Amino acid sequence: MKTWTVAVSLLVLVVGLLLPQAARAQEEKLRVQVEVVLVSKKGSEVQPPELQKMKETFQRQNFNFTSFKRLSQQTVEVGQRKPTEVRLPNGVNVSLELKQLQGDVATLRVVVPQLSAMDVELGREGSVYQRAGKHVGGELILVLSSPSAK
């Protein structure tokens, strides 16, 4: 009986030590809304109308684009171990990787091949704009935000 008690105690101790490691081993993930917007200086189209706010932000920053058109919108899950790929209309695969999640702020690594690789901070509110290359006479802009921010 004493051997059985010692064995159970050891098992409880080992499980108690391994559970925190198993919990840490679980990858943190973040849901990110990814919009691909084509901006250009041709025309004055703003589609959908929600992009008017983006147009005003760009005008305040002296980016004189006049046309804003959403080409796609999706929500992706971004983790720390393997980058999440997002295919753009210009054939480029952008990768997103969660670098850090601290409180309400996530640090994401955004890699646009042959253009840029940078870390951006994404909160529960607002959006991050990232240039993603040329496409049919304009520029592609990634709009990254928390799905709850919309």
N, C-alpha and C positions, 0 to 999 in steps of 0.2 A: 504494500500500500504506500509506503514511504517513497519508493522508486517512482511510482505512478505520480505522486504529488510533485516530486522534483521534475519529472519529465513535462508535466503540464505547466509548471511554473516557468521552465526554460522556453517552452513553446510560446507562452504568453509574452515573455520578454523579447524573444526574437521577432515575433509578429509586431510587437510594440515599437521595436527599432526600425523595422522595415517599412511599416505603413507611412511614416513621414517621407521616406525616400521615394516610395511609390507615388505619393501625392505630388511631390516635387517633379517627378519624372513626367507627370501629365503636362502636356504642352498647353501653354496659354494661347488662346485664340481670340480674335477680334473680328466682328462683322463690320465690313466697310462698304459703303455705297460708292460705286464707281460710275461716274457719268463721263461719256466722251462727247465733247462739244467741238464742233467745227466753227472757228471764228475766221472772219475775212473782212476785207475792206470793200468787198463787192456787194452792193445791195444794202438793205436795211432790215432784213428779216430777223425776227427774234422768235424762235420756235423751240419749245413751248414758251408761253408768256412768262413763266417762272424765271426764265433766263434774263429778264430785264434787270434784275438785281445784279447779276454778274456783269452785264453790259455797263451799268452805272459804276460798279467797282473798277472795271477796266478803264473807263473814261477818267475817273479820279486819279488813276495811276498813269495817265497820259498814254495809254495803249489805245490807239485810235481805230480799233476794229468797229465795224458798223453792223455786221451780220453775225448772229449767234444761232446755231442750229444743233440741237441735241441729236447725236447719231445713235447712241445706245445708253442704256442705264441698267446696271445689275448690282446685286449685293453679293459680295464674296466673303469667304472666311479666310482670314490671314493668320498664319501661325508663325512660330519662331524657328521651327526645324527645316521647313521646306518652303521656298518662296511660292506664292500664288501667282500664276500667270494670267494676264488679261490680254487677249488678242485685239489689236486695233485695226481699223479699216485700212490703214496704210500698210498692213502686213507685219507690223512690228509687234513683238510680244513684250509687254511691260511686266516686270516682276515686282511684287509687293511682299515685304517680309516684316513681321513684327519684331522690333528690336527690344522694346521695353514697354511695359504697361504699368504706370504708376498713378494710382488714384484715377482721376478722370481724364488723364492725358496719355495717349499712346504715341510712341515714336516708331514711325514706319520708315523702312528703307525702300525708296522708289528708284528702280533702275529702268531707264529708257535706253536701250542699246544704241550706241554710237551718238548719244546726245547728252545724257546726264545720269548721274547716280548721286542721290542725296537723301539725307534723313530729314523727315518732316514730322512736325508734331500735330496730332489730330486730337481735338477735344470733343466733348459731347455736343457742342454747338459750333456752328460755323463750318466753313469748308476750306480746303487747301486746293489751290490751283497749281497744276504742274504742266509745263509745255511738253508735248509728246511728239513733235515732228510735223512735217508738212503733209498736206493732203488736198488734192483737187483745188489748187489755187488759194488755199488758206492754211491755217495752223490748227492742229489738234490740241485740245486742252483737256487734261484729266481733271475732273472735279471729284475730290475725295472727301467724304463726310461720314459721320456716324448715321446709320439709318434712322435713329431717333431724332436727329437734328432737323429732319425735313418736316 
